[in-house]
Amino acid sequence: MNKLRLIYASSWAATLAIVFATVIIIWAELQAPLKTWLKSITGHHWTTKSWFTIGLYVALLLLIYAFKREPTDTQVRGGIKRLSIIAVLGALALFIFFAWHYLAV
């Protein structure tokens, strides 16, 4: 197993999984039918969102690892930086959304 390749693939998979989770969380809060559909799958919408996010991460990790050959050190560092920025922005977006949701609705 190539560790740099795995780190690179994981950073991309986690970045995209965070974007997905952030979008689906906000979308489900704004669209009751989506929340109901998510609830129908596992019994609770948060559980379904979590399983979908994990599944997306694993699928992307495997795909990127399989198709990306020998990333450079710069690409790996860039992937980790991108992941860090997206993680902070995703958390900030959710915090702002739920603060607005709580205060305005």
MOGI-V467845 format. One record per backbone hydrogen bond with DSSP energy under -0.5 kcal/mol. NH is the residue of the N-H (numbers start at 1). CO is the residue of the C=O. Records with the same first field share a line. If there is no record, write none. Layout:
# MOGI-V467845
NH=CO, CO
This chain:
# MOGI-V467845
3=1
6=2
7=3
8=4
9=5
10=6
11=7
12=8
13=9
14=10
15=11
16=12
17=13
18=14
19=15
20=16
21=17
22=18
23=19
24=20
25=21
26=22
27=23
28=24
29=25
30=26
31=27
32=30
34=31
35=31
36=32
37=33
38=34
39=35
40=36
41=37, 38
42=38
43=39
48=44
49=45
50=46
51=47
52=48
53=49
54=50
55=51
56=52
57=53
58=54
59=55
60=56
61=57
62=58
63=59
64=60
65=61
66=62
67=63
68=64
69=67
70=68
76=72
77=73
78=74
79=75
80=76
81=77
82=78
83=79
84=80
85=81
86=82
87=83
88=84
89=85
90=86
91=87
92=88
93=89
94=90
95=91
96=92
97=93
98=94
99=95
100=96
101=97
102=98
103=99
104=100
105=101
